[in-house]
């Protein structure tokens, strides 16, 4: 993960691409996949995300805009979706998504403060993204100012494996009861 500096260079931000911990407590590790392997977050986008994370006690969400070029996702602009509810552990957006569709890459949301021990996509996050088939990427802003991200391939793979393992129902993210 990289964030551009004000001078136009870049600085590295460490980021784990994906190890998803499901509600049932099992980890599914990333399989080999096609598509982008790196994301570059623009300087102004990074500064705005830092500001909102620092000043909000609830989850926030923004639409991320940019382009994919030679295996890298470049995010250079944010827009604000219509948020219908936000708490310290969830954020709900009006669907269909109210962000401009031009160069829309996906949505970023936060897991603020101590609400989450680690910065991982929850089962609900992954399920919501799996159902939002029009979005190519999903982003998560983390307490250490890093950004985790998923793409359509990874989430489809997660969903298929979770259904086969009996961890979730085919149409919903529900931990299997014993």
FENPENOR-V232879 format. One record per residue. N is the residue number from 1. RES is the residue in one letter. PHI is phi as a letter, one per 20 degrees, with the letter a starting at -180 (NA if undefined). Layout:
n/res/phi
N/RES/PHI
N/RES/PHI
//
This chain:
n/res/phi
1/X/NA
2/X/c
3/X/c
4/X/f
5/X/e
6/X/g
7/X/e
8/X/n
9/X/f
10/X/c
11/X/c
12/X/e
13/X/c
14/X/f
15/X/b
16/X/e
17/X/f
18/X/a
19/X/c
20/X/e
21/X/d
22/X/e
23/X/g
24/X/f
25/X/n
26/X/e
27/X/e
28/X/d
29/X/e
30/X/f
31/X/e
32/X/g
33/X/b
34/X/e
35/X/n
36/X/g
37/X/d
38/X/b
39/X/c
40/X/d
41/X/e
42/X/f
43/X/g
44/X/f
45/X/f
46/X/f
47/X/f
48/X/f
49/X/f
50/X/g
51/X/f
52/X/f
53/X/f
54/X/f
55/X/d
56/X/c
57/X/e
58/X/d
59/X/f
60/X/c
61/X/b
62/X/c
63/X/e
64/X/d
65/X/c
66/X/r
67/X/b
68/X/d
69/X/b
70/X/l
71/X/m
72/X/c
73/X/e
74/X/d
75/X/d
76/X/c
77/X/b
78/X/d
79/X/c
80/X/d
81/X/e
82/X/f
83/X/e
84/X/e
85/X/a
86/X/b
87/X/c
88/X/f
89/X/c
90/X/a
91/X/b
92/X/d
93/X/d
94/X/f
95/X/d
96/X/f
97/X/g
98/X/e
99/X/f
100/X/g
101/X/e
102/X/f
103/X/l
104/X/f
105/X/e
106/X/r
107/X/d
108/X/d
109/X/c
110/X/d
111/X/c
112/X/f
113/X/l
114/X/e
115/X/f
116/X/c
117/X/f
118/X/c
119/X/e
120/X/c
121/X/f
122/X/f
123/X/g
124/X/f
125/X/g
126/X/f
127/X/f
128/X/g
129/X/f
130/X/g
131/X/f
132/X/e
133/X/f
134/X/e
135/X/e
136/X/f
137/X/c
138/X/c
139/X/c
140/X/c
141/X/e
142/X/d
143/X/g
144/X/e
145/X/m
146/X/e
147/X/c
148/X/e
149/X/b
150/X/c
151/X/c
152/X/g
153/X/f
154/X/f
155/X/f
156/X/f
157/X/f
158/X/g
159/X/f
160/X/f
161/X/f
162/X/f
163/X/f
164/X/f
165/X/f
166/X/m
167/X/f
168/X/c
169/X/f
170/X/f
171/X/d
172/X/b
173/X/e
174/X/c
175/X/f
176/X/f
177/X/e
178/X/e
//
